[in-house]
Amino acid sequence: VVKSHEWGTEGGYTVGTRILEGTGEYAGHTLKIWYQNENIMSWLDGEPWVMAPDLICLFNEDEALPQLNPYGEAGTRQSVIILPAPADWTTERGLELFGPRFFGFDMDYVPFFK
């Protein structure tokens, strides 16, 4: 469930942070997602979890539709689905263009699917 969602535009990009509170088996956990048009970086309970170029996909459970940024107000029920990055994006050059460091995060890409 969306706890908070703040966004704006910077340099022509839609940039924001969404915080989800877990339910069911994820009750008691918090997921923070930062996006710049696309969902780029996430932290589960304060620890890096999924990052670009892996795909962080959100679905609005109330509407049974993909959740587009910047929509998704507090209280909206959302599901998170993770998909592996296309192989080209995990190359050295791909990570230069779409890895965490490109977006200003001081960390190397750690694939979600190992």
DSSP file (Angstrom, degrees, kcal/mol; ACC not computed):
  #  RESIDUE AA STRUCTURE BP1 BP2  ACC     N-H-->O    O-->H-N    N-H-->O    O-->H-N    TCO  KAPPA ALPHA  PHI   PSI    X-CA   Y-CA   Z-CA
    1    1 A V              0   0    0      0, 0.0    20,-3.1     0, 0.0     2,-0.4   0.000 360.0 360.0 360.0 136.0    0.0    0.0    0.0
    2    2 A V  E     +A   20   0A   0     74,-2.7    73,-3.0    71,-0.3    18,-0.3  -0.508 360.0 178.2 -68.3 122.2    1.3    3.4   -0.9
    3    3 A K  E     -     0   0A   0     16,-3.5     2,-0.3     1,-0.4    17,-0.2   0.858  68.9 -10.2 -88.3 -44.8    2.3    5.3    2.3
    4    4 A S  E     -A   19   0A   0     15,-1.4    15,-2.8    69,-0.1    -1,-0.4  -0.988  55.5-169.5-152.9 157.9    3.6    8.4    0.6
    5    5 A H  E     +A   18   0A   0     -2,-0.3     2,-0.4    13,-0.2    13,-0.2  -0.880   7.9 176.6-154.9 115.7    4.4    9.6   -2.9
    6    6 A E  E     +A   17   0A   0     11,-2.5    11,-2.6    -2,-0.3     2,-0.3  -0.969  13.9 156.0-122.6 137.6    6.3   12.8   -3.8
    7    7 A W  E     +A   16   0A   0     -2,-0.4     2,-0.3     9,-0.3     9,-0.2  -0.973   9.7 157.6-154.1 166.0    7.2   13.9   -7.3
    8    8 A G  E     -A   15   0A   0      7,-2.3     7,-2.7    -2,-0.3     2,-0.4  -0.918  42.6 -84.1-167.0-170.7    8.0   16.8   -9.6
    9    9 A T  E     +A   14   0A   0     -2,-0.3     2,-0.4     5,-0.2     5,-0.2  -0.947  36.3 177.1-116.6 137.8    9.7   17.6  -12.8
   10   10 A E  E >  S-A   13   0A   0      3,-2.3     3,-2.0    -2,-0.4    -2,-0.0  -0.974  72.0 -16.6-139.6 120.7   13.5   18.2  -13.1
   11   11 A G  T 3  S-     0   0    0     -2,-0.4     3,-0.1     1,-0.3    -1,-0.0   0.810 129.0 -50.7  57.0  32.2   15.3   18.9  -16.4
   12   12 A G  T 3  S+     0   0    0      1,-0.3     2,-0.3     0, 0.0    -1,-0.3   0.447 116.7 112.0  86.3   0.3   12.3   17.5  -18.4
   13   13 A Y  E <  S-A   10   0A   0     -3,-2.0    -3,-2.3    24,-0.0     2,-0.7  -0.780  70.4-124.6-105.1 149.7   12.1   14.3  -16.3
   14   14 A T  E     -A    9   0A   0     -2,-0.3    23,-3.1    -5,-0.2     2,-0.4  -0.863  39.1-176.9 -88.1 117.7    9.4   13.1  -14.0
   15   15 A V  E     +AB   8  36A   0     -7,-2.7    -7,-2.3    -2,-0.7     2,-0.3  -0.953  12.4 137.7-123.3 134.5   11.3   12.5  -10.7
   16   16 A G  E     -AB   7  35A   0     19,-2.0    19,-2.7    -2,-0.4     2,-0.4  -0.990  41.0-126.3-165.0 172.6    9.8   11.1   -7.5
   17   17 A T  E     -AB   6  34A   0    -11,-2.6   -11,-2.5    -2,-0.3     2,-0.4  -0.999  20.2-170.3-131.9 130.3   10.0    8.8   -4.5
   18   18 A R  E     -AB   5  33A   0     15,-2.6    15,-3.0    -2,-0.4     2,-0.5  -0.967   6.1-158.6-121.3 135.3    7.2    6.4   -3.5
   19   19 A I  E     -AB   4  32A   0    -15,-2.8   -16,-3.5    -2,-0.4   -15,-1.4  -0.971   9.1-166.7-118.2 125.1    7.1    4.5   -0.2
   20   20 A L  E     -AB   2  31A   0     11,-3.3    11,-2.6    -2,-0.5     2,-0.5  -0.880  11.4-146.8-110.7 140.1    5.1    1.3    0.1
   21   21 A E  E     - B   0  30A   0    -20,-3.1     9,-0.2    -2,-0.4     6,-0.1  -0.916  28.1-119.4-103.2 131.4    4.1   -0.5    3.2
   22   22 A G        -     0   0    0      7,-3.0     6,-0.6    -2,-0.5     2,-0.3  -0.272  27.0-167.3 -70.0 153.6    4.0   -4.2    2.9
   23   23 A T    >   +     0   0    0      4,-0.2     3,-2.5     5,-0.1     4,-0.1  -0.831  55.5   5.5-129.6 170.7    0.8   -6.3    3.6
   24   24 A G  G >  S-     0   0    0      1,-0.3     3,-1.8    -2,-0.3    -2,-0.0  -0.306 139.4  -0.3  56.8-129.6    0.2  -10.0    4.0
   25   25 A E  G 3  S+     0   0    0      1,-0.3    -1,-0.3     3,-0.0    -3,-0.1   0.646 139.5  53.8 -66.8 -13.1    3.5  -11.8    4.1
   26   26 A Y  G X  S+     0   0    0     -3,-2.5     3,-2.0    -5,-0.1    -4,-0.4   0.290  76.7 136.1-102.1   7.7    5.3   -8.5    3.6
   27   27 A A  T <   +     0   0    0     -3,-1.8    -4,-0.2     1,-0.3     3,-0.1  -0.289  68.7  28.4 -55.9 137.3    3.6   -6.8    6.6
   28   28 A G  T 3  S+     0   0    0     -6,-0.6     2,-0.3     1,-0.3    -1,-0.3   0.369  99.8 107.9  90.8  -4.8    6.1   -4.8    8.6
   29   29 A H    <   -     0   0    0     -3,-2.0    -7,-3.0    -6,-0.0     2,-0.4  -0.790  53.7-152.6-106.9 151.3    8.4   -4.1    5.6
   30   30 A T  E     -B   21   0A   0     -2,-0.3    15,-3.3    -9,-0.2     2,-0.5  -0.980   4.0-163.6-124.8 134.1    8.9   -0.8    3.8
   31   31 A L  E     -BC  20  44A   0    -11,-2.6   -11,-3.3    -2,-0.4     2,-0.5  -0.976   3.0-165.5-119.1 123.8    9.9   -0.4    0.1
   32   32 A K  E     -BC  19  43A   0     11,-2.5    11,-2.2    -2,-0.5     2,-0.4  -0.923   6.5-169.2-107.3 131.5   11.2    2.9   -1.1
   33   33 A I  E     -BC  18  42A   0    -15,-3.0   -15,-2.6    -2,-0.5     2,-0.4  -0.984   5.7-163.3-125.0 127.4   11.3    3.4   -4.9
   34   34 A W  E     -BC  17  41A   0      7,-3.0     6,-2.2    -2,-0.4     7,-1.9  -0.909  16.1-173.4-106.2 135.2   13.1    6.3   -6.6
   35   35 A Y  E     -BC  16  39A   0    -19,-2.7   -19,-2.0    -2,-0.4     2,-0.3  -0.957  30.6-171.1-132.1 151.1   12.2    7.1  -10.2
   36   36 A Q  E    S-B   15   0A   0      2,-2.1     2,-2.4    -2,-0.4   -21,-0.2  -0.826  92.7 -48.8-131.4  90.6   13.3    9.3  -13.1
   37   37 A N  S    S+     0   0    0    -23,-3.1    32,-0.3    -2,-0.3     2,-0.3  -0.379 142.1  46.1  67.8 -55.5   10.6    8.6  -15.6
   38   38 A E  S    S-     0   0    0     -2,-2.4    -2,-2.1    30,-0.1     2,-0.6  -0.726 105.6 -92.8-107.0 159.3   11.2    4.9  -14.9
   39   39 A N  E     +C   35   0A   0     17,-0.4    17,-0.6    -2,-0.3    -4,-0.2  -0.636  53.9 165.5 -72.3 117.4   11.6    3.1  -11.6
   40   40 A I  E     +     0   0A   0     -6,-2.2    12,-2.6    -2,-0.6     2,-0.4   0.825  51.6  18.9-105.9 -42.5   15.4    3.2  -11.1
   41   41 A M  E     -CD  34  51A   0     -7,-1.9    -7,-3.0    10,-0.2     2,-0.3  -0.986  56.8-175.2-140.8 142.0   16.3    2.3   -7.5
   42   42 A S  E     -C   33   0A   0      8,-1.7     7,-2.9    -2,-0.4     2,-0.4  -0.983   9.2-159.7-139.3 153.4   14.6    0.6   -4.6
   43   43 A W  E     -CD  32  48A   0    -11,-2.2   -11,-2.5    -2,-0.3     2,-0.6  -0.999   8.0-153.9-130.7 128.6   15.4    0.0   -1.0
   44   44 A L  E >  S-CD  31  47A   0      3,-2.5     3,-1.8    -2,-0.4   -13,-0.2  -0.919  85.3 -17.2-104.0 118.6   13.8   -2.7    1.1
   45   45 A D  T 3  S-     0   0    0    -15,-3.3    -1,-0.2    -2,-0.6   -14,-0.1   0.868 131.4 -51.5  51.6  40.4   13.8   -1.8    4.8
   46   46 A G  T 3  S+     0   0    0    -16,-0.3    -1,-0.3     1,-0.2   -15,-0.1   0.371 117.1 107.7  85.1  -4.1   16.6    0.7    4.1
   47   47 A E  E <  S-D   44   0A   0     -3,-1.8    -3,-2.5     1,-0.0    -1,-0.2  -0.873  82.3 -96.9-107.7 139.1   18.9   -1.6    2.2
   48   48 A P  E     +D   43   0A   0      0, 0.0    -5,-0.3     0, 0.0     3,-0.1  -0.261  52.6 163.3 -51.3 135.5   19.4   -1.5   -1.6
   49   49 A W  E     +     0   0A   0     -7,-2.9     2,-0.4     1,-0.4    -6,-0.2   0.684  54.4   6.1-122.6 -73.9   17.1   -4.0   -3.2
   50   50 A V  E     +     0   0A   0     -8,-0.2    -8,-1.7    62,-0.0    -1,-0.4  -0.959  67.5 174.3-121.5 139.3   16.4   -3.8   -6.9
   51   51 A M  E >   -D   41   0A   0     -2,-0.4     3,-1.8    59,-0.3   -10,-0.2  -0.958  29.8 -48.2-142.7 158.1   18.2   -1.3   -9.2
   52   52 A A  T 3  S+     0   0    0    -12,-2.6     3,-0.1     1,-0.3   -12,-0.1  -0.387 112.9  38.8 -61.1 140.4   18.4   -0.4  -12.9
   53   53 A P  T 3  S+     0   0    0      0, 0.0    -1,-0.3     0, 0.0    46,-0.1  -0.977 104.9  80.1 -92.8   2.3   18.9   -1.9  -15.3
   54   54 A D  S <  S-     0   0    0     -3,-1.8     2,-0.5    31,-0.2    -4,-0.0  -0.351  90.6-110.2 -59.8 153.0   16.6   -4.6  -13.7
   55   55 A L  E     -E   83   0B   0     28,-2.6    28,-2.1    -3,-0.1     2,-0.7  -0.774  25.2-163.7 -97.8 125.9   13.0   -3.6  -14.2
   56   56 A I  E     -E   82   0B   0    -17,-0.6     2,-0.4    -2,-0.5   -17,-0.4  -0.928  17.3-172.1-105.8 109.6   10.9   -2.6  -11.2
   57   57 A C  E     -E   81   0B   0     24,-3.0    24,-2.9    -2,-0.7     2,-0.4  -0.879   7.7-159.2-111.1 133.9    7.2   -2.7  -12.3
   58   58 A L  E     -E   80   0B   0     -2,-0.4     9,-2.8     9,-0.4     2,-0.4  -0.894   3.1-164.9-112.6 141.6    4.3   -1.5  -10.3
   59   59 A F  E     -EF  79  66B   0     20,-2.3    20,-2.3    -2,-0.4     2,-0.8  -0.990  20.6-131.7-127.1 133.0    0.7   -2.6  -10.7
   60   60 A N  E  >> -EF  78  65B   0      5,-3.1     4,-1.5    -2,-0.4     5,-1.4  -0.734  17.3-165.9 -82.0 110.6   -2.3   -0.8   -9.3
   61   61 A E  T  45S+     0   0    0     16,-2.5    -1,-0.2    -2,-0.8    17,-0.2   0.809  84.4  57.5 -70.3 -29.7   -4.4   -3.6   -7.6
   62   62 A D  T  45S+     0   0    0     15,-0.8    -1,-0.2     1,-0.2    16,-0.1   0.858 120.2  28.1 -69.8 -34.5   -7.5   -1.4   -7.3
   63   63 A E  T  45S-     0   0    0     -3,-0.2    -2,-0.2     2,-0.2    -1,-0.2   0.521  99.6-130.0-102.1  -8.8   -7.6   -0.7  -11.1
   64   64 A A  T  <5S+     0   0    0     -4,-1.5    -3,-0.2     1,-0.2    -2,-0.1   0.911  71.3 112.4  55.9  45.5   -6.0   -3.9  -12.2
   65   65 A L  E   <S-F   60   0B   0     -5,-1.4    -5,-3.1     3,-0.0    -1,-0.2  -0.938  79.5 -82.8-139.2 159.7   -3.6   -1.8  -14.4
   66   66 A P  E     -F   59   0B   0      0, 0.0     2,-0.7     0, 0.0    -7,-0.3  -0.377  48.1-120.3 -58.7 145.5    0.1   -1.0  -14.6
   67   67 A Q        -     0   0    0     -9,-2.8    -9,-0.4     5,-0.0     2,-0.3  -0.824  28.7-153.9 -94.0 113.2    0.8    1.9  -12.2
   68   68 A L    >   -     0   0    0     -2,-0.7     3,-1.5   -30,-0.0   -30,-0.1  -0.642  26.0 -88.5 -87.6 141.9    2.3    4.8  -14.2
   69   69 A N  T 3  S+     0   0    0      1,-0.3     3,-0.1   -32,-0.3   -55,-0.1  -0.719 109.3  25.5 -79.4 136.7    4.5    7.4  -12.6
   70   70 A P  T 3  S+     0   0    0      0, 0.0    -1,-0.3     0, 0.0     2,-0.0  -0.876 106.9  86.5-100.9  21.2    3.7    9.9  -11.2
   71   71 A Y    <   +     0   0    0     -3,-1.5    -4,-0.0     2,-0.0     0, 0.0  -0.311  45.5  92.6 -79.9 165.7    0.3    8.5  -10.3
   72   72 A G        -     0   0    0     -3,-0.1     3,-0.1     2,-0.1     6,-0.0   0.709  54.3-154.3 113.6  75.9   -0.5    6.4   -7.2
   73   73 A E    >   -     0   0    0      1,-0.2     3,-2.1     2,-0.1   -71,-0.3  -0.223  38.7 -70.6 -73.8 164.2   -1.7    8.4   -4.3
   74   74 A A  T 3  S+     0   0    0      1,-0.3   -71,-0.2   -69,-0.1    -1,-0.2  -0.267 122.5  30.7 -53.5 137.7   -1.3    7.4   -0.6
   75   75 A G  T 3  S+     0   0    0    -73,-3.0    -1,-0.3     1,-0.3     2,-0.2   0.200  84.0 134.7  94.7 -14.3   -3.6    4.4    0.2
   76   76 A T    <   -     0   0    0     -3,-2.1   -74,-2.7   -74,-0.1     2,-0.5  -0.478  56.9-127.1 -68.2 133.9   -3.4    2.9   -3.3
   77   77 A R        +     0   0    0    -76,-0.2   -16,-2.5    -2,-0.2   -15,-0.8  -0.738  37.5 176.9 -84.1 124.4   -2.9   -0.8   -3.2
   78   78 A Q  E     -E   60   0B   0     -2,-0.5     2,-0.3   -18,-0.2   -18,-0.2  -0.959  22.2-151.5-132.1 147.7    0.1   -1.7   -5.4
   79   79 A S  E     -E   59   0B   0    -20,-2.3   -20,-2.3    -2,-0.3     2,-0.5  -0.866  14.4-141.9-111.6 150.9    2.0   -4.9   -6.3
   80   80 A V  E     -E   58   0B   0     -2,-0.3     2,-0.4   -22,-0.2   -22,-0.2  -0.959  15.8-175.2-117.1 129.1    5.7   -4.9   -7.3
   81   81 A I  E     -E   57   0B   0    -24,-2.9   -24,-3.0    -2,-0.5     2,-0.5  -0.985  10.8-153.0-123.0 133.3    7.0   -7.3  -10.0
   82   82 A I  E     -E   56   0B   0     -2,-0.4   -26,-0.2   -26,-0.2   -28,-0.0  -0.906  10.9-173.1-109.3 132.8   10.7   -7.5  -10.8
   83   83 A L  E     -E   55   0B   0    -28,-2.1   -28,-2.6    -2,-0.5    29,-0.1  -0.943  30.2-104.8-121.7 145.7   12.0   -8.5  -14.3
   84   84 A P        -     0   0    0      0, 0.0     3,-0.1     0, 0.0   -30,-0.1  -0.354  40.4-103.6 -69.3 149.5   15.6   -9.2  -15.2
   85   85 A A        -     0   0    0      1,-0.1   -31,-0.2     2,-0.1     5,-0.1  -0.373  40.5 -98.1 -66.0 145.9   17.5   -6.6  -17.3
   86   86 A P    >>  -     0   0    0      0, 0.0     3,-1.4     0, 0.0     4,-0.6  -0.420  38.4-113.6 -59.5 144.6   18.0   -7.3  -21.0
   87   87 A A  G >4 S+     0   0    0      1,-0.3     3,-1.4     2,-0.2     4,-0.3   0.834 113.3  61.0 -54.2 -38.9   21.5   -8.7  -21.5
   88   88 A D  G >4 S+     0   0    0      1,-0.3     3,-0.9     2,-0.2     6,-0.4   0.834 100.5  55.1 -60.3 -32.1   22.7   -5.6  -23.4
   89   89 A W  G <4 S+     0   0    0     -3,-1.4    -1,-0.3     1,-0.2     9,-0.2   0.650 101.4  58.6 -76.7 -14.3   22.0   -3.4  -20.4
   90   90 A T  G << S+     0   0    0     -3,-1.4    -1,-0.2    -4,-0.6    -2,-0.2   0.418  84.2 100.9 -96.3   1.6   24.2   -5.6  -18.1
   91   91 A T  S <> S-     0   0    0     -3,-0.9     4,-2.6    -4,-0.3     5,-0.2  -0.315  93.1-100.8 -74.0 168.1   27.4   -5.1  -20.2
   92   92 A E  H  > S+     0   0    0      1,-0.2     4,-1.6     2,-0.2     5,-0.1   0.931 125.9  43.8 -56.0 -46.8   30.0   -2.7  -19.1
   93   93 A R  H  > S+     0   0    0      1,-0.2     4,-1.5     2,-0.2    -1,-0.2   0.900 111.3  54.1 -67.3 -40.6   28.7   -0.1  -21.7
   94   94 A G  H  > S+     0   0    0     -6,-0.4     4,-1.7     1,-0.2    -1,-0.2   0.907 109.0  48.1 -59.9 -42.2   25.1   -0.8  -20.8
   95   95 A L  H  X S+     0   0    0     -4,-2.6     4,-1.9     1,-0.2     7,-0.4   0.812 105.3  58.9 -70.3 -29.9   25.8   -0.1  -17.1
   96   96 A E  H  < S+     0   0    0     -4,-1.6    -1,-0.2    -5,-0.2    -2,-0.2   0.873 116.2  35.8 -61.5 -35.0   27.6    3.1  -18.0
   97   97 A L  H  < S+     0   0    0     -4,-1.5    -2,-0.2    -3,-0.2    -1,-0.2   0.688 138.2  12.7 -92.1 -21.2   24.4    4.3  -19.6
   98   98 A F  H  < S+     0   0    0     -4,-1.7    -3,-0.2    -9,-0.2    -2,-0.2   0.134  94.7 109.2-149.7  24.4   21.8    2.8  -17.3
   99   99 A G  S >X S-     0   0    0     -4,-1.9     4,-0.8    -5,-0.1     3,-0.7  -0.462  83.2 -91.7 -96.8 175.7   23.3    1.6  -14.1
  100  100 A P  G >4>S+     0   0    0      0, 0.0     5,-2.3     0, 0.0     3,-0.7   0.843 122.7  57.4 -57.5 -37.1   23.0    3.1  -10.6
  101  101 A R  G >45S+     0   0    0      6,-0.3     3,-1.7     1,-0.2    -5,-0.1   0.855  97.4  61.9 -65.3 -33.6   26.1    5.3  -11.0
  102  102 A F  G <45S+     0   0    0     -3,-0.7    -1,-0.2    -7,-0.4    -6,-0.1   0.847 106.0  47.5 -58.1 -33.0   24.7    6.9  -14.1
  103  103 A F  G <<5S-     0   0    0     -4,-0.8    -1,-0.3    -3,-0.7    -2,-0.2   0.310 128.7 -96.2 -93.9   8.1   21.8    8.2  -11.9
  104  104 A G  T < 5S+     0   0    0     -3,-1.7     2,-0.5     1,-0.3    -3,-0.2   0.557  78.5 136.8  94.0   8.7   24.2    9.4   -9.1
  105  105 A F      < -     0   0    0     -5,-2.3     2,-2.0    -6,-0.1    -1,-0.3  -0.790  53.6-135.8 -92.0 130.0   24.1    6.4   -6.8
  106  106 A D  S    S+     0   0    0     -2,-0.5     2,-0.3    -5,-0.0    -1,-0.1  -0.461  71.2  88.6 -85.0  67.5   27.5    5.5   -5.4
  107  107 A M  S    S-     0   0    0     -2,-2.0    -6,-0.3     3,-0.0     2,-0.2  -0.986  73.4-112.6-158.7 152.8   27.1    1.7   -5.9
  108  108 A D        -     0   0    0     -2,-0.3     2,-0.2    -8,-0.1    -2,-0.0  -0.516  47.4 -89.7 -82.6 155.9   27.7   -1.0   -8.5
  109  109 A Y        -     0   0    0     -2,-0.2    -1,-0.1     1,-0.0   -10,-0.0  -0.471  38.3-167.3 -64.4 129.7   24.8   -2.8  -10.1
  110  110 A V        -     0   0    0     -2,-0.2   -59,-0.3    -3,-0.1     4,-0.0  -0.968  22.6-128.3-119.5 111.7   23.9   -5.9   -8.2
  111  111 A P        -     0   0    0      0, 0.0   -59,-0.1     0, 0.0     3,-0.0  -0.305   4.1-146.9 -62.3 139.7   21.5   -8.1  -10.3
  112  112 A F  S    S+     0   0    0    -61,-0.2     2,-0.6     1,-0.2   -62,-0.0   0.885  91.8  54.3 -69.9 -39.6   18.3   -9.2   -8.6
  113  113 A F              0   0    0      1,-0.1    -1,-0.2   -30,-0.1   -30,-0.0  -0.864 360.0 360.0 -99.3 117.5   18.4  -12.5  -10.4
  114  114 A K              0   0    0     -2,-0.6    -1,-0.1    -4,-0.0    -2,-0.0   0.418 360.0 360.0-110.4 360.0   21.6  -14.3   -9.9
